[in-house]
């Protein structure tokens, strides 16, 4: 149950000293096509990949749970992952060919133009920065903090702490907008409050530990 009223969440966002956005699943609906690419690969090999299992790696990397390791365990085979991942990337980019920002994102980041904002992601700068440029959102953020900018990615707090440092804002005064449990854990370890906005992939997760929850960012500008 999303029990917090829209007006309250609006106030929370606009009262925060700085706002840190996750990327995949918050700004771009990229997690779903990535999951679909894995599902197709598992199906090709005669297996299924349940959503409830796959979501374990959302927001982090394959140290939390690994689709490649899982498929190799199921099949007893070794795969050429460089080849398989290259083929999956082609599929993902095809599915995202006409992608737009998630509902409400553009209006919200424009509304926050006077406030320090960052995108903080466990993905690479090539992926995140490339998409932000393509979506014409990069000018609205002060910085992007990605894999490699801190010792550990989510669920460790390092990326969020680095984001707060770059924005010159105390971590406890930052609000994080996240769609994953790994991101939620990372933000709370960094002493930041969290607005959880689950998407069609992560809505099955338990976000009861989030400080606030919303169905989308639409109408929160």
N, C-alpha and C positions, 0 to 999 in steps of 0.2 A: 504494500500500500504506500503510495507516494503522498505522505500525510502533511507535507509542508506546503503552504500556499505559495502561489507564484509570486505574489507581492513580497512576501518575506524573503524568498530566494533572491529576488531582484535587489533588495536592500543589502543582503549579505554580499552579493557580488560587488555592488557599487561602494560598499563601505570597506571592503578589503583594501589594504595598502598596495598590494600587488596581486595579480591573478596569473596563475601558471596553468596553461592548457596542455593536456596530453594531446597527441596527434592522431594516431590510428584509432578510429572508432569515435573520436570526439570532433575532430575537424574534418576528417575524410572517412567515408564509410569503406575503408580499405580492408578491415578485418574479415568481412564476409567473403569477398572474392578470394582472399588468401586461404580461408578455410575451405571454400569450394574447390580450390585447386588441389588441396590435400585430399579431399574426399574423392575426387576423380582418380587420383593416383592410387588410393587405397582400393577403390572399386575395380580398377584395372587389374589389381593383384588379387582380387577375389575376397576383399575384406571391407568392413565398414569402419568409419571413423565417427563415433558419436560426438555430438556437440558438447555434451557434459564432460567428456574426457579432454577434448581439444582445448576447451577454455582454460585449462590449467596453465597453458603457456602464454596466454594473452597478457600483454603488457610487460613481458620479460623476455627471456630467451629460452633455449632448449635445455638449460641447466635445471629448470623447474620441472619440465616434462618434455619429451622429445618425440615428435611424430616420426622422424627418420629411425630412431632406435626402436620405437614401437612397431613400425612396419617390418623392420628386419627381424624382430622377435617373432612376429606373427607368421612371416613367410619363411624364415630360416635362410633368407637370401641376403647378399650384399649388393648394394646399388651404387651406381656411379652418380653420387649426389650432385656433383658439379653439372652433369648433363641433365639430371632430373629437375634440379632447381632452376636451371636456365629455361627449360621448357615450361615450368610452372610460372616463371616470371613473365613469359610471353602471354600466357593465359590471363594472368592477373592484370597486366597492362591493357589487354584487349577488353576485359570486363570493366575496367576503369576509364575507358577511352573518353567518354563524355561526362565524367564525374564532376559534380559540383560539391561545394562545402556542405556539411551536414546542416539540417534545418536550424536557422537562427544564428549560426556561427558568424556569418559576415556582419549582420546587424550588431551583434554583441561586441565583436572586436572593434568595430568602428565606434560604438558607444563608449568604449573604454580607452579611447585614443589618448586621453590625458593622464591615464594611469599606467604605471609600469606593468608590462605584460611580457610573458615568455611562452614559448612552446618547449615542453620538456618531454622527451621521448626516448624510449629504449632503442628506437630504430636509428639508422645512420643519417648523417647530415645530407648525404646524397639523396636519400629518399625524402626526408622531411623538407629540406630546403628547396629541393626540386619541385615538390608539389606545392609548397607555399608560393613559390614564384609563379607556377602555372595557374594557380587559383587566384593570383593577384592579392594575396593576403600578407605576404612578407613585410610590406611597408607598415603594417599595423602592429607589428611586434617589435619590442626592443631587442630581443635576442632569441636564439634557439639553442637549446642544450640537448645534446644527443649522445648516443653511444660513443665512448672514447673521450668525452669531456670530463669524466669523473671515473674514479677507480672501478666502481661497480654500477650496474644498471638496476632497475627495479626488479625485485621488491626491496633492494637496499635503498637508503635515503639519499645516496650521494648525488644523483642527478638533480633532485629537487633542491638540495642544499647549495649546489653550484648555481642553480637558477636564481635562488634568493641572493647569493653573493653578487652575481652579475647585475641584479636589479637593485643592489644596495638596500635591501629590505630585510628586516628580521624575519626568520623563518616562521615564527609564530604569528606574524602579521600577514602572511601570504594565504591566499585561497587557491586550492588545487581543484581543477575540473577533470575528472577521471571516469573511465568506463570499465576499469578492470580491478580485480582484487589485488593483484600485484602492485598496481599503481596506488591503490588505497593504502596498502600496508606501507609502501615507501613514503607516502606523504605524511602519514601519521607518525612514522619513525622520525621524520624531519620536523615534527611538532607543528605541522600545517593542518588546517581544517580542510575538509573534502566535501565537494559537491559531486555526488555520483550521478552520472547520466548514462545508464545502461543502454545498449543498442540491441539490434536483433540477434547478435551473437552472444552478448554477455548478460542479457536480461534474466537468464536462468540462474545467475549467481546470487548469493546472499549478500546484499549491500547494507545490512542492518547496522554495521559499524560506521557507515558514512555519517557525517554530521548533517548533511541535507541530501535529498534525492529529487531528481526531476526527470520527467519522461523525455524531454528534449530541451535544447537551448532556445527553441522558438518562443518568442514573446518575452524574453528575459532582458532585452536590451534597455 
